Amino acid sequence: MTHDKRMITGKTKLLGVIGYPVEHSLSPVMHNAAIAACSTGQSPIAHLGLDYVYVPWTIEPQNLEIAIQGFAAVGVVGFNVTIPHKEAILPLLSEISPIAKVVGAVNTVSRKDNKWIGTNTDVEGFLAPLRTTYNRDWSQTVAVILGNGGAARAVVAGCAQLGCAKILVIGRNAQKLEEFRKSWDNSLESKNLHIYQWDELPKIIPQANLIVNTTPIGMYPKVEESPLSAAEMANLPPQAIAYDLIYTPNPTKFLQQAQQVGVIAIDGLEMLVQQGAAALKIWLERDTVPVDVMRQAVRKHLGLTS
Ligand code: NAP
């Protein structure tokens, strides 16, 4: 990781992340490494001498509005938004990008012409490995999404952008699942969207060309759990992709099962890095940022080798 020798002065510009809690966010690690690389000679844009710092801000829900006003007062350039503010912040913004409207959540806010502009870079982050390393013709793809929470919304939007033939969302709570489906009514995404209960999963598995885990099953402390049984994983079609949004542990049980049956396994680390890189591009108004430095910083922080 870049050794950060930067000085914070009266000219240093402020970036950050708001959440509650936010102490465990990896975003400060990732963004400060990128900023340091842009200012200390490890990046092709080092000559810019970028003078920013990225700070985690713990904001309780009842303080969200006053915090945003305070950010405007002290000249914050932009910030990421994490749980529980991703939806609550929408009415406090002057503009919301089309993709954030589709997802119904904002994870990146920037200041432009004295206005707060919100967008969502999770979709871009989710799509990055699918559009690069694992790109293919998606028009015949059946995408199966496990879970129907916040991250599942970005995944539905991403699968629709890929042009998947069918998007099947599997949930455990019938009422929440129906609300999820209704929330897409009259949208382009709703065209190929179908909802199913967990007990219907075994019959769906053999058609799942792309299966995405958006549940927390497999995270600490229940690292031995997977949303699929070994037999279900073995029933995926050949060339299927198993994508887990979880980035630690790495690999999860779900991805270990995928590797055992020889399907493609993608972890959530690249999504995390690429949603961050997309946000940094917006704040710095640049087409390129040092993504490799960001990836390396997160991997090192998580104790991952290579
Ligand atoms: P969320 O809004 O709480 O949604 C979680 C979903 O999983 C809900 O539909 C929930 O169902 C379901 N679920 C939870 N436990 C389950 C279980 N035991 N069996 C079946 N379903 C279960 O959380 P989120 O914000 O979407 O995040 C989900 C996961 O994605 C987390 O692991 C998070 O770390 C990861 N994530 C990764 C990235 C990245 O950049 N890689 C970005 C965002 C999120 P109920 O509604 O019925 O509880």
Residues whose N, C-alpha, C, O or C-beta is under 5 A from the ligand:
A	BS01	NAP	G147 N148 G149 G150 A151 A152 R172 N173 K176 T214 T215 P216 L245 I246 G268 L269 M271 L272
